[in-house]
C-alpha cells in the first residue's frame, strides 16, 4: 500500500486570478502530511494567517498522485543505484 502524501505550500501570487507565484524562491513550504485531513488543517491555518492579503494563496498538492509505483522509473531516478 502506498502512502498518500500531501504537500501544503503557498506564497504571493502575481495576480490573484492566476496561480503564478511572484517569487518562487519565497514560497512558504508549510509541510508534508500523511493524510488529507492533516494537510487540510495545516492549509486552513496558513490560509487564515494571510486572509487579509488577496495575493497570498496556499495549496494542497497530492504528492501520491505524482508517482505510480507500477511504472518503470526514469533514468534520473536510478542514478543513485
C-alpha positions in Angstrom: 0.0 0.0 0.0 1.4 3.4 -1.0 1.4 6.4 1.3 -0.9 9.2 0.5 1.4 12.2 1.0 0.2 15.8 0.7 2.3 18.9 0.5 1.0 22.2 1.8 2.7 25.3 0.3 1.9 28.8 -0.7 3.1 32.3 -1.4 2.4 35.6 -3.0 0.8 35.5 -6.5 1.5 37.9 -9.3 -2.3 38.2 -9.9 -4.9 36.8 -7.5 -6.9 35.4 -10.5 -3.9 33.2 -11.7 -1.7 30.6 -10.0 1.6 32.2 -10.8 4.0 32.9 -7.9 5.6 36.4 -7.7 8.9 34.9 -6.3 9.3 31.1 -6.4 12.3 31.5 -4.0 9.9 32.9 -1.4 7.4 30.0 -1.5 6.3 29.0 2.0 6.6 25.3 2.4 4.2 24.6 5.3 4.9 20.8 5.4 4.3 17.3 4.2 1.4 15.4 5.7 0.4 11.7 5.6 -3.3 12.2 5.0 -5.6 14.8 3.6 -7.2 15.7 6.9 -3.9 16.8 8.5 -3.0 18.6 5.3 -6.3 20.4 5.2 -5.9 21.6 8.8 -2.4 22.9 8.0 -3.7 24.6 4.8 -6.5 26.2 6.7 -4.2 27.6 9.4 -1.8 29.0 6.8 -4.6 30.5 4.7 -6.2 32.1 7.7 -3.0 33.9 8.6 -2.9 35.5 5.2 -6.6 36.2 4.8 -6.1 39.9 4.5 -3.7 39.7 1.6 -5.6 38.8 -1.6 -2.3 38.0 -3.3 -1.3 35.2 -0.9 -2.6 31.7 -1.7 -2.0 28.3 -0.2 -2.4 25.0 -1.9 -2.5 21.3 -1.1 -0.6 19.1 -3.6 -1.4 15.4 -3.7 2.1 14.1 -3.9 1.0 10.5 -4.0 -0.7 11.2 -7.4 2.6 12.1 -8.9 4.1 8.6 -8.6 2.8 5.3 -9.9 5.0 2.6 -8.3 3.9 0.2 -11.1 5.6 2.3 -13.8 9.3 1.9 -14.6 11.5 4.5 -13.0 13.1 7.1 -15.2 16.9 7.0 -15.7 17.4 10.1 -13.4 15.6 8.2 -10.5 18.0 5.3 -10.8 21.2 7.4 -10.8 21.7 6.8 -7.1 21.6 3.0 -7.5 
